[in-house]
Structures are given as structure tokens and as C-alpha cells.
Amino acid sequence: MSDKYFVDTNILVYAHDRSAGIKHERAQMLVEELLDSGRGVLSTQVLQELCINLRRKVRTPVPMEEVRLLLRDYATWDVIINNSQSVLEALDLEVRYRTSFWDALIL
């Protein structure tokens, strides 16, 4: 079993959205553990979604410079870079698992 954990955008958003209540607390603990251990994995898509969500979709938007610092922290994790092959594979996963294309790209 792998000791790495892929983290979806929602977890990261909850970790930084103080208005998310218990979801914030749980996500914050998980993210802190993964930051400390270096076991977090994410993709370029997750980083992109995180930027938009923290700046535009949370109740209290996060300032640009703070988002930039967060991204630098998350860049220390393993980052899966989406490329043309990733997109083609996502199309297959979308059909196979009957999920959205965006979720398939994360898969």
C-alpha cells in the first residue's frame, strides 16, 4: 500500500475556509498532517481549482499573496502534471466510471 495520499480540491478549500465549520477543522488537521509528513499528492488541476475557489468562491476570499504562499507550500508535495495523455485517459475513465470529465482527470 502506498504511503502517499492524493488530495482533492475540496479538502484543500475546506482546510482554508474558516466558515466551513467542522469540515474546516477536519480538513485542516488532515492537510497539516500531510504537509508535515510530505505524503500529500495533488495535480496541476487541483492547484488551479484551489486558486479560483480560495479567491472567488469562499465566503471570505483569501488575498492573492496568501494564495501564492499556500501554493508554494503545496508545491512541495508530489504534483501530477496533466498532459495530453492525461486528458485522453480521463476520457476513458469518464466512460468507465460514469463520472464527470473533471473528476476523471483527477483520477
Secondary structure as a PSIPRED ss2 file (coil, helix, strand):
# PSIPRED VFORMAT (PSIPRED V4.0)

   1 M C   1.000  0.000  0.000
   2 S C   1.000  0.000  0.000
   3 D C   1.000  0.000  0.000
   4 K C   1.000  0.000  0.000
   5 Y E   0.000  0.000  1.000
   6 F E   0.000  0.000  1.000
   7 V C   1.000  0.000  0.000
   8 D C   1.000  0.000  0.000
   9 T H   0.000  1.000  0.000
  10 N H   0.000  1.000  0.000
  11 I H   0.000  1.000  0.000
  12 L H   0.000  1.000  0.000
  13 V H   0.000  1.000  0.000
  14 Y H   0.000  1.000  0.000
  15 A H   0.000  1.000  0.000
  16 H H   0.000  1.000  0.000
  17 D C   1.000  0.000  0.000
  18 R H   0.000  1.000  0.000
  19 S H   0.000  1.000  0.000
  20 A H   0.000  1.000  0.000
  21 G C   1.000  0.000  0.000
  22 I H   0.000  1.000  0.000
  23 K H   0.000  1.000  0.000
  24 H H   0.000  1.000  0.000
  25 E H   0.000  1.000  0.000
  26 R H   0.000  1.000  0.000
  27 A H   0.000  1.000  0.000
  28 Q H   0.000  1.000  0.000
  29 M H   0.000  1.000  0.000
  30 L H   0.000  1.000  0.000
  31 V H   0.000  1.000  0.000
  32 E H   0.000  1.000  0.000
  33 E H   0.000  1.000  0.000
  34 L H   0.000  1.000  0.000
  35 L H   0.000  1.000  0.000
  36 D H   0.000  1.000  0.000
  37 S H   0.000  1.000  0.000
  38 G C   1.000  0.000  0.000
  39 R C   1.000  0.000  0.000
  40 G E   0.000  0.000  1.000
  41 V E   0.000  0.000  1.000
  42 L E   0.000  0.000  1.000
  43 S E   0.000  0.000  1.000
  44 T H   0.000  1.000  0.000
  45 Q H   0.000  1.000  0.000
  46 V H   0.000  1.000  0.000
  47 L H   0.000  1.000  0.000
  48 Q H   0.000  1.000  0.000
  49 E H   0.000  1.000  0.000
  50 L H   0.000  1.000  0.000
  51 C H   0.000  1.000  0.000
  52 I H   0.000  1.000  0.000
  53 N H   0.000  1.000  0.000
  54 L H   0.000  1.000  0.000
  55 R H   0.000  1.000  0.000
  56 R H   0.000  1.000  0.000
  57 K H   0.000  1.000  0.000
  58 V C   1.000  0.000  0.000
  59 R C   1.000  0.000  0.000
  60 T C   1.000  0.000  0.000
  61 P C   1.000  0.000  0.000
  62 V C   1.000  0.000  0.000
  63 P C   1.000  0.000  0.000
  64 M H   0.000  1.000  0.000
  65 E H   0.000  1.000  0.000
  66 E H   0.000  1.000  0.000
  67 V H   0.000  1.000  0.000
  68 R H   0.000  1.000  0.000
  69 L H   0.000  1.000  0.000
  70 L H   0.000  1.000  0.000
  71 L H   0.000  1.000  0.000
  72 R H   0.000  1.000  0.000
  73 D H   0.000  1.000  0.000
  74 Y H   0.000  1.000  0.000
  75 A C   1.000  0.000  0.000
  76 T C   1.000  0.000  0.000
  77 W C   1.000  0.000  0.000
  78 D E   0.000  0.000  1.000
  79 V E   0.000  0.000  1.000
  80 I E   0.000  0.000  1.000
  81 I C   1.000  0.000  0.000
  82 N C   1.000  0.000  0.000
  83 N C   1.000  0.000  0.000
  84 S H   0.000  1.000  0.000
  85 Q H   0.000  1.000  0.000
  86 S H   0.000  1.000  0.000
  87 V H   0.000  1.000  0.000
  88 L H   0.000  1.000  0.000
  89 E H   0.000  1.000  0.000
  90 A H   0.000  1.000  0.000
  91 L H   0.000  1.000  0.000
  92 D H   0.000  1.000  0.000
  93 L H   0.000  1.000  0.000
  94 E H   0.000  1.000  0.000
  95 V H   0.000  1.000  0.000
  96 R H   0.000  1.000  0.000
  97 Y H   0.000  1.000  0.000
  98 R C   1.000  0.000  0.000
  99 T C   1.000  0.000  0.000
 100 S C   1.000  0.000  0.000
 101 F H   0.000  1.000  0.000
 102 W H   0.000  1.000  0.000
 103 D H   0.000  1.000  0.000
 104 A H   0.000  1.000  0.000
 105 L H   0.000  1.000  0.000
 106 I H   0.000  1.000  0.000
 107 L C   1.000  0.000  0.000
